[in-house]
Amino acid sequence: MQVRINEWNINYEILGEGNPVILLHGWLANLETMRPIANNLCQNFKVYLVDIVGFGKSDMPEHPLNTDDFGDFLKNFMDALDIKNPILIGHSNGGRTIINAVGRGIITANKIILIDSAGIKPKRNFIYYGKVYFYKFGKFILNLLPNIKPIKKFKENLRNKVGSADYRASSNVLKETLKNIVNEDLTELLPKISVPTLIFWGTLDTATPISDGRKMEKLIPNSGLIEYSGSSHFSYLENINNFNVVVNEFLKDDK
């Protein structure tokens, strides 16, 4: 399905019935990376899977965006589909989008789940940050494929090309957008999030370090942090069975 948001055609899916849940994927990803969560929650909730503007099957913006633009995108998506007081679940840049929209007070949420969320300004520059995202997402996708010789070779090539011409030749709009959002710090918005918030993090996350998760837990008043020891930036997928059990418990009164 598609909905028009500003000048963009936005791709989305709806699964299940009940109170609304919106799933927001991370940078360079698409709604498919959130499907394992949706397949669990759609048994009790109305789940919205969305390709955020610039990713998946949604339109690419004509000009670079900033974090407020992503927050506004979430608000406009909710308005267009008449979604009220949803449960919001965001991975990485999806989490950043939630922090921005809720922290600024432009939307209201029932509960929030942040997964290896972006939002705290990294100590490294955006080029490093982009390389990490590019490699982590590529590695994740490749790991879903059979571990046969051609795939192994493709993985090796991917590692060699991180930060090379492949990255430099990617969309200028996304590169400039990444530069914008990585240089923004949402720390001051975290104390303004008053709804129950559950935070998941991989202790070996190199894109958004575990220290960011611990800082978010301290600054978001009604929050708790679950750390997955030895897991990466995709900690929820690496621990999907446990993740779904914990999420079901957190949302058991919201069905």
C-alpha positions in Angstrom: 0.0 0.0 0.0 1.0 3.6 -0.5 0.2 6.9 1.2 1.1 10.4 0.1 3.2 12.2 2.7 4.2 15.7 1.6 5.4 15.1 -1.9 6.5 11.5 -1.3 4.8 8.2 -2.0 5.4 6.1 1.1 5.2 2.3 1.1 3.6 0.6 4.1 1.8 -2.6 5.2 -0.8 -3.3 7.9 -0.9 -6.6 9.7 -3.4 -7.7 12.3 -6.1 -5.9 14.3 -6.2 -4.1 17.6 -4.4 -1.1 19.2 -1.9 0.4 16.8 1.8 -0.3 16.7 4.2 1.5 14.3 7.5 -0.2 13.4 10.4 2.1 12.2 13.5 0.5 10.7 17.0 1.8 10.8 19.4 3.5 8.3 19.8 1.8 4.9 17.2 -0.7 5.9 13.5 -1.2 5.0 10.4 -2.6 6.6 11.5 -6.2 6.0 14.0 -5.9 8.8 11.2 -5.3 11.2 9.0 -8.1 10.0 10.1 -10.6 12.7 8.7 -8.2 15.2 5.5 -7.6 13.2 4.8 -11.3 12.8 4.8 -11.6 16.6 2.8 -8.5 17.4 0.1 -8.8 14.7 -1.5 -11.6 16.7 -2.7 -9.0 19.2 -2.2 -5.6 17.6 -2.7 -3.6 14.4 0.9 -3.3 13.2 2.0 -0.7 10.7 5.2 -1.6 8.8 6.6 1.5 6.9 9.4 2.2 4.5 10.7 5.5 5.9 11.2 8.2 3.2 14.4 7.6 1.3 14.4 3.8 1.9 12.8 0.6 0.7 10.0 1.2 -1.8 9.3 4.8 -0.6 10.3 7.8 -2.6 13.8 9.4 -2.2 13.6 13.0 -1.0 14.8 15.6 -3.4 16.8 17.5 -0.8 18.7 16.3 2.3 16.6 15.9 5.5 17.4 16.6 9.1 16.1 14.9 12.3 13.1 17.3 12.6 12.1 16.2 9.0 12.0 12.6 10.1 10.0 13.5 13.2 7.6 15.4 11.0 7.4 12.5 8.7 6.2 10.2 11.5 3.6 12.8 12.6 2.3 13.2 9.0 2.2 9.4 8.5 0.1 9.1 11.7 -2.2 11.9 10.6 -2.6 10.5 7.1 -3.7 7.1 8.5 -5.5 8.6 11.5 -3.3 6.7 14.0 -3.8 7.8 17.6 -1.6 7.2 20.6 0.3 4.2 19.1 3.0 2.0 20.5 6.2 3.1 18.8 9.1 0.7 18.1 12.2 1.9 16.4 15.6 0.5 15.5 18.6 2.8 15.1 17.5 5.8 13.0 13.9 4.7 13.6 14.5 5.2 17.3 16.0 8.6 16.6 12.8 9.5 14.7 10.7 8.5 17.7 12.8 10.4 20.2 12.5 13.5 18.0 8.8 13.4 17.5 7.8 12.4 21.1 10.5 14.6 22.7 9.3 17.6 20.7 5.7 16.9 21.7 4.4 16.8 18.1 2.9 13.3 18.7 1.8 11.2 21.6 2.6 7.6 22.2 1.2 4.9 24.4 4.6 3.2 25.0 8.0 3.2 23.3 10.5 0.6 22.5 14.0 1.7 21.4 16.4 -0.8 19.8 20.1 0.2 19.5 18.8 3.7 18.9 20.5 6.6 17.3 20.1 10.0 18.8 23.2 10.8 20.8 25.9 12.5 18.8 28.7 10.1 18.1 32.3 10.9 18.9 33.4 9.8 15.4 32.5 11.7 12.2 29.7 10.9 9.9 31.9 9.2 7.3 32.9 6.5 9.9 29.2 6.3 11.0 28.1 5.7 7.3 30.7 3.0 6.8 29.5 1.1 9.9 25.9 1.3 8.8 26.7 0.3 5.3 28.7 -2.7 6.4 26.4 -3.8 9.3 23.3 -3.8 7.0 25.1 -5.5 4.2 26.5 -8.2 6.5 23.0 -8.7 8.0 21.4 -9.2 4.7 24.1 -11.5 3.5 23.9 -13.6 6.6 20.3 -14.4 5.6 21.6 -16.1 2.5 23.0 -19.6 2.2 26.6 -19.9 3.3 27.9 -21.2 0.0 31.1 -20.2 -1.8 29.7 -17.4 -4.0 28.0 -15.8 -1.0 31.2 -16.1 1.1 33.1 -14.3 -1.8 30.4 -11.6 -1.9 30.8 -11.0 1.9 34.5 -10.6 1.4 34.0 -8.1 -1.4 31.5 -6.2 0.8 34.1 -5.9 3.6 36.7 -4.6 1.1 34.3 -2.0 -0.4 33.1 -0.4 2.8 34.0 3.3 2.6 35.3 2.9 -1.0 33.8 4.0 -4.3 30.6 2.1 -3.7 29.9 4.1 -0.6 31.0 7.4 -2.2 28.8 6.8 -5.2 25.7 6.2 -3.1 22.9 8.8 -3.1 24.2 12.3 -2.4 20.8 13.1 -0.7 21.3 10.2 1.8 24.9 11.1 2.4 24.0 14.7 3.2 21.1 13.6 5.2 23.3 11.3 7.3 25.8 14.1 7.8 22.9 16.3 9.1 21.4 13.9 11.5 24.6 12.5 12.9 25.7 16.0 13.9 22.5 16.5 15.8 22.3 15.5 19.5 18.8 14.7 20.9 20.0 14.3 24.5 18.0 17.2 25.7 14.8 15.6 24.4 15.2 12.4 26.3 13.9 13.7 29.7 10.8 15.0 27.9 9.7 11.4 27.1 7.3 10.5 29.8 5.7 7.3 28.6 6.9 3.8 29.6 10.0 3.1 27.5 11.8 -0.2 27.0 15.3 -0.1 25.6 17.2 -3.0 24.0 20.9 -2.9 23.1 23.7 -5.1 22.0 26.9 -4.8 24.1 29.1 -5.1 21.0 27.2 -2.5 18.9 29.8 -0.4 17.0 27.3 1.8 15.2 25.5 3.1 18.4 27.6 2.1 21.4 26.1 0.5 24.6 27.1 3.7 26.5 24.3 5.5 24.5 21.8 3.0 25.7 22.8 3.4 29.3 22.7 7.2 28.9 19.2 6.9 27.5 18.0 4.8 30.4 19.3 7.4 32.8 17.7 10.3 31.0 14.3 8.9 30.1 12.3 9.0 33.3 10.2 5.8 33.0 12.6 3.5 31.2 14.5 0.2 31.5 17.4 -1.2 29.6 18.0 -4.8 28.4 21.5 -5.5 27.3 22.2 -8.4 25.0 25.8 -9.5 25.8 27.9 -10.2 22.7 25.2 -8.8 20.3 25.7 -6.2 17.6 23.7 -3.3 16.1 20.9 -5.8 15.2 20.6 -7.1 18.7 16.9 -7.7 18.3 17.3 -10.0 15.3 20.1 -11.9 17.0 17.9 -12.6 20.0 14.5 -12.5 18.3 12.8 -15.2 20.5 13.8 -13.6 23.8 13.1 -10.1 22.3 9.5 -11.1 21.4 8.9 -12.7 24.8 10.0 -9.6 26.6 8.1 -7.3 24.3 4.9 -9.4 24.8 5.3 -9.0 28.6 5.9 -5.3 28.3 2.7 -4.8 26.1 0.5 -7.4 27.8 -1.9 -4.8 29.2 -2.2 -2.9 25.9 -3.9 -5.5 23.8 
